[in-house]
Amino acid sequence: MGKIDLLEFIPDKIKCGENLREYLLDIKSDEDYIMLSYITKMITPIKSNAEREYSLTIPRYINSNQETLDVLGLLQAEMGKTDNGCISFCNHEYRLINKVLRWFKKELEILSNQWRWYVKLNINEPENKVYREEVESKVIKHWLNKTKIDIGKRYPKNVTHIKNTKNKKLKYYDYGTLIIEYKSNLLSQIIKRYVKFMSYKIPNLEKDEIRWFMRGIIAGESCVEVYKPDKRYRVQISVVKKEEKDLYQKCLTRLGIYSKQYQYDKLIISKRENNIKLLKQRLMCLSPEKYKKFLNMMKLYPEISEETGYFSSKKEPHNKISQEKINEILELYKSGITKTKDIGEKVGVSKITINRILKANNLGKRLVKTSKEMTEKVIELHNKNPSAYAYKIANQLGLHKARVERIRRKYSLARAKKVKSYR
């Protein structure tokens, strides 16, 4: 889909310090990278006109694709926007955190273990020390297991609590909200500028690009409201600024979805026909948690299966890969590009999906399946000598020992230990 040139989003001056004093930015670039630097004036006890230089090198281009626009929507929804010299992003779903971390690694060469982090819990700080340590240990373990953040990059106060809440206990499946931060004054101002300028260009782009952006907005800022007594089924997007509310409404209008602005921080999508458009255009899919709640809400509409084809065996999964992409993957592999990572970057598909497609077409690492006849021979040799090691059976049949081990596991043929005899 092309590239986005980050030179368009580089400011002429950079803001620094508590007073946001501006300094002229020196900008150099080639075809691959942008080199930036600026010099600040420092007042010290020894020198009154001391200077300090700051510099940064970033990739010049980022991919203009679905992943980038998904993440643009997430950043617009969940990223801190003040000029505090820091890129910050928060969410309580690890899949969305990982999506943002992967994008920064791929597009801006920032590794996951370079982000500082802490966890925020929506409960009062427990007075019971044992319970507090138990809760904090649980949530930290969860985030370390589910993401690639580095334990050495956690803040000294790595778990914080909220005071203005009545919650005293953490729910069993609540792991808090992870806040990740990357400190770089230069990069922070560039990314915030990029997010702001790109977001307001979105209504003028193609419909697919608008959908991808709104997927990120909805994943970050929406909630699903279900009130059964009066059959109030709706999706609410929380947004405070009027200009942002207008932006999201314009995007939804371009997609044929009616929304209504409410006082304070609400943009509401309601009524059956609009919710069906959310469903069919897959705008709720980025957040697994919200998508599940949205599907449960949609099932409450009478005869929804007949109208949409969803919630029945007739509807294909929304994330099924198209035949065009399958053909593209096979062509790339046959042309000599055999690394799944390289194919994935070109096609925009995960390595797991590529491996599955290659395996289905008898390509990739697993070129040949073990035949039925060979499987029977392995079973026969095992039955004759249950205590034989896998490599001995493999040598007799000309197989790799791993294939013998797989057959043994599949048919529950455990190797018997030899019984020692004593004289």
C-alpha positions in Angstrom: 0.0 0.0 0.0 3.0 2.3 -0.1 5.0 4.1 2.5 4.6 7.1 4.8 7.5 9.6 4.9 8.1 10.7 8.4 9.9 13.8 7.2 6.4 15.2 6.8 5.9 15.1 10.6 9.3 16.5 11.7 8.8 19.9 13.4 11.2 22.8 12.7 11.6 23.4 16.5 11.7 21.1 19.5 10.1 22.0 22.9 12.1 21.3 26.0 11.9 21.6 29.8 9.1 22.6 32.1 8.6 25.9 30.3 8.6 24.1 26.9 11.3 26.4 25.5 11.8 25.9 21.8 15.1 25.1 20.1 15.9 24.9 16.4 16.0 21.3 15.1 18.8 20.3 12.7 17.3 17.8 10.1 19.3 15.6 7.8 18.1 12.6 5.8 18.9 10.0 3.2 16.8 7.3 1.6 16.6 5.2 4.7 17.0 7.3 7.8 16.4 10.8 9.3 19.1 12.2 11.5 18.0 14.8 14.0 19.8 17.0 16.5 19.4 20.1 18.6 21.5 22.1 21.1 20.1 23.4 24.4 21.5 26.2 26.6 22.3 25.3 30.2 22.9 27.5 33.2 25.4 25.9 35.6 27.3 27.2 38.7 30.5 27.0 36.7 29.4 28.2 33.2 26.5 30.5 32.4 26.3 29.5 28.7 27.0 25.8 28.7 25.5 23.8 25.8 24.3 20.2 25.5 23.5 18.4 22.3 20.7 15.8 21.8 20.4 13.6 18.7 18.2 10.9 17.3 18.2 8.7 14.2 14.9 7.1 13.0 13.8 5.2 9.9 12.5 7.6 7.3 9.6 5.5 6.0 7.0 3.4 7.7 4.6 1.0 6.0 1.2 2.3 5.1 -0.8 -0.8 5.7 -3.6 -2.3 7.9 -1.2 -2.8 10.9 -0.1 0.8 10.8 -3.6 2.2 10.7 -4.8 -0.2 13.4 -2.0 1.1 15.6 -2.7 4.7 14.6 -6.2 4.3 15.9 -5.0 2.7 19.1 -2.5 5.4 19.7 -5.0 8.1 19.0 -7.3 6.5 21.5 -4.9 5.5 24.3 -1.6 7.4 24.0 -0.8 10.3 26.2 -0.7 13.5 24.1 0.9 16.1 26.4 4.5 17.3 25.6 6.1 15.5 28.5 9.1 13.9 26.6 7.6 10.5 26.8 5.6 8.1 24.6 3.1 6.3 26.8 0.4 3.7 26.0 -1.9 1.8 28.3 -4.4 -1.0 28.0 -5.7 -3.9 30.0 -5.6 -6.4 27.1 -2.2 -8.0 26.5 -2.9 -8.6 22.8 -3.3 -4.9 22.2 -0.2 -4.1 24.2 1.7 -6.6 22.1 0.3 -5.2 18.8 1.7 -1.8 19.7 5.1 -3.2 20.8 5.4 -5.2 17.6 4.6 -2.1 15.5 7.2 0.1 17.2 9.8 -2.7 16.9 9.1 -3.3 13.2 8.6 0.3 12.0 10.8 2.4 14.4 13.3 -0.2 15.6 12.4 0.2 19.3 12.6 -3.2 21.0 10.0 -4.4 23.5 12.6 -4.6 26.3 13.4 -0.9 26.0 10.0 0.3 27.3 9.6 1.2 31.0 6.4 0.0 32.6 4.1 -0.3 35.6 0.6 -1.7 36.4 -2.4 0.3 37.6 -5.1 -1.5 39.6 -8.7 -0.3 40.0 -8.8 -0.9 43.7 -7.8 0.9 46.9 -4.4 0.0 48.1 -5.0 -3.0 50.4 -4.2 -2.5 54.0 -3.5 -6.2 54.4 0.2 -6.6 53.4 -0.1 -10.3 52.6 -3.1 -9.7 50.3 -1.3 -6.7 48.6 1.8 -8.7 47.9 -0.3 -11.6 46.5 -2.2 -9.3 44.2 0.8 -7.4 43.0 2.8 -10.7 42.4 -0.2 -12.0 40.4 -0.5 -9.1 38.0 3.2 -8.7 37.4 3.6 -12.4 36.6 0.7 -12.1 34.2 2.2 -9.2 32.2 5.7 -10.6 32.1 4.2 -13.9 30.8 1.9 -12.4 28.2 4.2 -9.6 26.8 7.9 -9.1 26.1 8.4 -6.3 28.6 11.6 -6.6 30.6 11.4 -7.1 34.4 14.5 -4.9 34.7 12.6 -1.9 33.1 9.8 -1.7 35.7 9.5 1.4 37.7 10.4 1.3 41.4 6.7 1.7 42.1 5.6 -1.0 39.7 2.0 -1.4 40.9 -0.2 1.6 41.7 -3.7 1.8 43.1 -6.7 4.1 42.6 -8.0 6.2 45.6 -11.4 7.4 44.1 -13.0 4.0 44.0 -15.0 1.7 46.3 -13.3 -1.4 45.0 -11.4 -3.2 47.8 -10.7 -6.6 46.1 -9.3 -7.4 42.7 -11.5 -9.7 40.6 -10.1 -13.1 39.7 -9.6 -12.4 36.0 -8.6 -8.7 36.5 -4.9 -8.1 35.9 -5.0 -4.4 35.9 -3.9 -2.0 33.2 -0.3 -2.0 31.9 1.2 1.4 31.2 4.3 1.3 28.9 6.5 4.3 28.4 9.4 5.2 26.1 11.4 8.3 27.2 12.7 10.3 24.2 11.7 14.0 23.9 12.5 14.1 20.2 10.7 10.9 19.2 7.8 11.6 21.6 7.0 14.9 19.8 7.4 13.4 16.3 5.0 10.5 17.1 2.4 12.7 18.7 2.6 15.1 15.7 2.3 12.1 13.4 -0.7 10.7 15.2 -2.5 14.0 15.3 -1.9 15.0 11.6 -2.6 11.5 10.2 -5.7 11.0 12.3 -7.3 14.1 10.8 -6.5 13.0 7.3 -8.3 9.7 7.8 -11.9 10.8 6.6 -10.4 11.6 3.2 -8.8 8.2 2.7 -10.2 5.0 1.2 -13.0 3.2 3.1 -10.7 0.2 4.0 -8.2 2.6 5.6 -11.0 4.3 7.5 -12.1 0.9 8.8 -8.7 0.0 10.0 -8.3 3.3 11.9 -11.7 3.0 13.5 -11.0 -0.6 14.6 -8.2 0.9 16.7 -10.4 3.7 18.0 -13.1 1.3 19.0 -10.7 -1.2 20.6 -9.2 1.6 22.7 -12.1 3.9 23.5 -15.4 2.0 23.3 -17.6 -0.1 25.6 -20.6 -2.3 24.7 -23.8 -1.4 26.6 -26.6 -4.0 27.0 -29.8 -3.1 28.8 -32.3 -5.8 28.3 -35.5 -4.3 29.9 -35.9 -1.7 27.1 -33.7 -3.6 24.6 -31.0 -0.9 24.5 -28.1 -2.4 22.6 -25.4 0.1 21.7 -21.7 0.8 21.4 -20.4 3.9 23.2 -17.1 5.6 22.2 -15.7 7.7 25.0 -14.2 11.0 23.7 -14.0 14.3 25.4 -12.7 16.8 22.8 -15.4 18.1 20.4 -13.0 18.0 17.4 -12.1 14.3 18.1 -15.8 13.5 18.4 -16.5 15.2 15.1 -13.5 13.2 13.5 -14.9 9.8 14.6 -18.4 10.7 13.5 -17.1 11.7 10.0 -15.3 8.4 9.7 -18.4 6.4 10.7 -20.5 8.4 8.3 -18.1 7.5 5.5 -18.7 3.9 6.4 -22.5 4.3 6.3 -22.9 4.0 10.1 -25.1 6.6 11.9 -23.8 7.8 15.3 -25.1 10.4 17.7 -23.1 12.9 19.8 -24.2 13.1 23.4 -23.3 15.7 26.0 -19.9 15.4 27.7 -17.9 12.4 26.4 -20.2 10.1 24.5 -20.5 9.2 20.8 -23.2 6.5 20.6 -23.8 3.9 17.9 -27.2 2.2 18.3 -30.1 0.6 16.4 -30.1 -2.7 14.8 -29.0 -1.6 11.3 -26.0 0.3 12.6 -24.9 -2.5 14.9 -25.2 -5.0 11.9 -22.8 -2.7 9.9 -20.3 -2.8 12.8 -20.6 -6.6 12.7 -20.2 -7.0 8.9 -17.4 -4.4 8.6 -15.5 -6.1 11.4 -15.0 -2.9 13.3 -15.2 -4.6 16.7 -12.6 -7.3 16.0 -9.4 -5.8 17.3 -10.2 -6.1 21.0 -11.1 -9.8 21.7 -12.8 -8.8 25.0 -15.1 -6.2 23.4 -15.7 -8.4 20.4 -17.0 -11.2 22.5 -19.3 -8.9 24.4 -20.5 -7.4 21.2 -21.3 -10.8 19.7 -23.3 -11.8 22.8 -25.2 -8.5 22.4 -26.0 -9.1 18.7 -27.3 -12.6 19.5 -30.1 -10.9 21.4 -31.6 -9.5 18.2 -34.4 -11.9 17.0 -33.7 -13.7 13.7 -30.2 -12.2 13.5 -28.7 -15.4 12.0 -31.1 -15.3 9.1 -30.4 -11.7 8.4 -26.6 -11.7 8.7 -25.5 -15.3 8.2 -23.5 -14.9 11.5 -24.0 -17.2 14.5 -24.6 -20.2 12.3 -22.4 -22.8 10.6 -23.1 -21.1 7.2 -20.9 -18.1 8.0 -17.2 -18.5 7.4 -14.8 -17.2 10.1 -14.1 -13.5 9.6 -10.3 -14.0 9.9 -10.1 -16.8 7.2 -7.3 -16.0 4.9 -8.3 -15.4 1.3 -7.3 -17.6 -1.6 -5.5 -14.6 -3.2 -3.2 -14.3 -0.2 -2.6 -18.1 -0.2 -1.5 -17.9 -3.8 0.8 -15.0 -3.1 2.4 -16.9 -0.2 3.0 -19.9 -2.4 4.4 -17.8 -5.2 6.8 -16.1 -2.9 8.0 -19.4 -1.4 8.5 -21.0 -4.8 10.4 -17.8 -6.0 13.1 -18.5 -3.4 11.9 -16.5 -0.4 11.7 -19.3 2.1 11.8 -17.5 5.5 8.4 -17.2 7.0 9.4 -13.9 8.6 10.2 -12.4 5.1 7.0 -13.7 3.6 4.9 -12.4 6.5 6.3 -8.9 6.1 5.5 -8.8 2.4 2.0 -10.4 2.7 1.0 -9.1 6.1 0.3 -12.5 7.6 1.6 -14.2 10.8 4.4 -16.8 10.6 2.0 -19.4 12.1 -0.5 -18.9 9.3 2.3 -19.1 6.7 3.6 -22.4 8.2 0.1 -23.8 8.2 -0.4 -22.9 4.5 3.1 -24.3 3.5 2.4 -27.5 5.4 -1.1 -27.9 3.7 0.7 -27.6 0.3 3.5 -30.0 1.2 6.1 -27.2 1.4 8.3 -25.9 4.1 10.2 -27.8 6.7 7.7 -30.8 6.9 7.9 -31.9 3.3 6.7 -35.5 3.6 4.1 -37.1 5.9 4.8 -40.5 7.3 2.9 -43.0 5.2 0.3 -45.4 6.6 2.6 -48.4 5.7 5.6 -46.8 7.5 3.5 -46.0 10.5 2.4 -49.7 10.7 6.0 -50.8 10.5 7.0 -48.5 13.4 4.1 -49.9 15.5 5.1 -53.5 14.6 8.8 -53.0 15.6 7.7 -51.3 18.8 5.4 -54.2 19.7 8.2 -56.7 19.1 10.6 -54.7 21.3 8.8 -52.2 23.5 12.0 -51.2 25.3 13.9 -50.3 22.1 15.0 -46.7 21.9 13.5 -44.5 19.1 16.8 -44.1 17.3 17.2 -47.9 16.9 13.7 -48.3 15.3 14.5 -45.2 13.2 17.8 -46.7 11.9 16.1 -49.9 10.9 13.5 -48.1 8.8 15.6 -45.2 7.6 13.6 -42.5 9.5 14.5 -39.7 11.8 14.0 -40.6 15.4 11.6 -37.6 15.9 9.1 -39.3 13.5 9.3 -42.5 15.6 8.7 -40.5 18.8 5.7 -38.7 17.2 4.1 -42.0 16.2 4.7 -43.5 19.7 3.0 -40.4 21.3 0.1 -40.4 18.8 -0.7 -44.1 19.4 0.2 -44.1 23.2 3.1 -46.5 22.7 5.3 -45.7 25.7 8.8 -47.1 25.7 9.0 -49.9 28.3 12.0 -49.8 30.7 14.2 -52.9 30.7 13.9 -55.0 33.8 17.2 -55.5 35.5 18.0 -59.1 36.6 20.1 -59.8 39.6 22.1 -63.0 40.1 
